[in-house]
Amino acid sequence: MKINSDIVLNVASKAASALAVAATAYDVHTLGVREAKIKRESNYADDFIAQQIGASKLNYPSQKHNVMKQWILDFQYPLQISEIWDAASGYVTGALKGIGYNIATLGFSALAFFGKKGISKKAGLFGLGISLALDFIKNSTNIFERTDYLRRK
């Protein structure tokens, strides 16, 4: 049984594209989750500090006012509408960053997956391989990073 090279190229390009897109989707999701958590917690801390500073400033010492301010604090925390907004906007920001970091991989994956002719599929696979190799080298080594922070010039 003779294996047709076009079929092998088609299956290889689809498989490589699907794996690259899956890895990119995972990366985009984890960056979104991380950014959402950072933004939500940072803004929560800022709001909490502002509320505590405001709550500590009484016009005159009054148990009644302390109870009212504590009620407002208890009502506002632990969940506010702004926290939900911060988490959602943080996720979108992180996801967009992830897409931006992986734009070459996504582009070459699309070319390899949707290409009709052998040339476009080969170009997509070649570009995808180069893109992933450069990404691996860049992120697993410090070749392209500045490392002379402590050296004086």
N, C-alpha and C positions, 0 to 999 in steps of 0.2 A: 504494500500500500504506500503510495507516494503522497507525501504531505505537501500541500500547496503553500508556497512561501507567503502568498497574500493572506491566507487564513491565519498563519502563524503571526504575521505582522498585525493583523486586525485584532486577534485575541490578546497579543502582548501589549498593544497600545491601549486597548480598553482596560486591561487589568492594571497596567502601570498608572493610567489616568485615574482610575477608581481609587487605587491605594493612595495616590498623591492627594487627591481631593479629600479623602477620608482623614488623612493625617493633617491636612490643612484645616479641615472643619474642627477637628479636635483641638488644634492649636488656637484657632479663632475663639472657640468656646472657652477654653481655659484662660485665655487672655481677657475675655469679656467678664468671666466670673471674678478673676483677680482684680480687675479694674473696678468692678461694681463693689466689691468688698472694701477696697481701699477708699473709694469715694464715699460710700455710705458711712464707714467708720470714722473717717476724717471729719465729715460734716456733722456726724452725731457728736463727736468729741467737741467740736467748735460750738455747737448749739448748747451742749450740756454745760460747758464752761461759761458761756454767756448767761445762761439761766442761773447758774450758781452765783455768779458775780451779782446779777440783778437781785437774786433772792437774799443775798447777804446784806444788801443795803436797805435797811428799814428807815423810814422817816423817824420813827420812835419805836422803842422796844414794845412789841405788842404780840401777845400769844395769838390773838385773833388773826392778825396779819400773817403771822408765821403759818398758821393752819391754812389760810387761804392760798398762800404761795406754795405750800407743800401740796395742796390739792391740785393746783395748776401743774406743778412738776409731775405729780403722779399721773395726771390726765394726759400730759404730752408724751411721756416716755413709758415704755420702751419703743413704741412704734408711732411714727408720725407720717403724714402724707409726704413730707419732704424726704423722709428716708426711703420711701418706695420710689420716689422720683429719682433720688440720688443713685439708688441701686440700678434702676432701669437705664438711666442716662450713662452711668458708669459702664454697664454691660455693653451698650451700643458703642461707646467710645473705645473700649477695649477690643471689641469685635472688629471695628473699622481699622484699628491699628493692626490687628492680626491679618486682615485682608490685605492691607497695604504692605506688610512685611512679606507676604506670600503671593504677591500679584504675579510675579514671573512664573512661579510654579502653577498657579491657576491658569494663566494664559497658555502655557505650553501643554498643560493637561487638556484644556479645551481643544487645542489644535490637534493633539494626538487622538483624542476621543472622537471628535466630530469630523476630522479630516476625511475626505472622500478618496483621494488618490494616495498611492504609496509614498509619493514625495512629501506630502503634507504630514502624513502619519510618521514618517521617518524624521522629518524636521521637528515635529512635536516631541517625539521620543528623545531625540538628540538634545533638544533644548531643555526638556524636562530633566534628563540626566545631568547636564551641565549645571542647571539651576540647583538641583538637589546636592550635587557635589560641592558647589560653591557655598551653599547654605551650610552644609556640614562642616566644611573647612573654616568658614567664617565664625560659626558659633561654637565649634569645639576646640578651636585654637585661638591664640591671640595674635595671629599673623597680621591682621589688619587693624589691630587696636593699638592705641598709644600706650606704651608701657614705661615711659620715662618720667613719671610723675614726681619721683623723688630725686631725680638727678638735676643738678643745677647746670645751667648753660652759661 
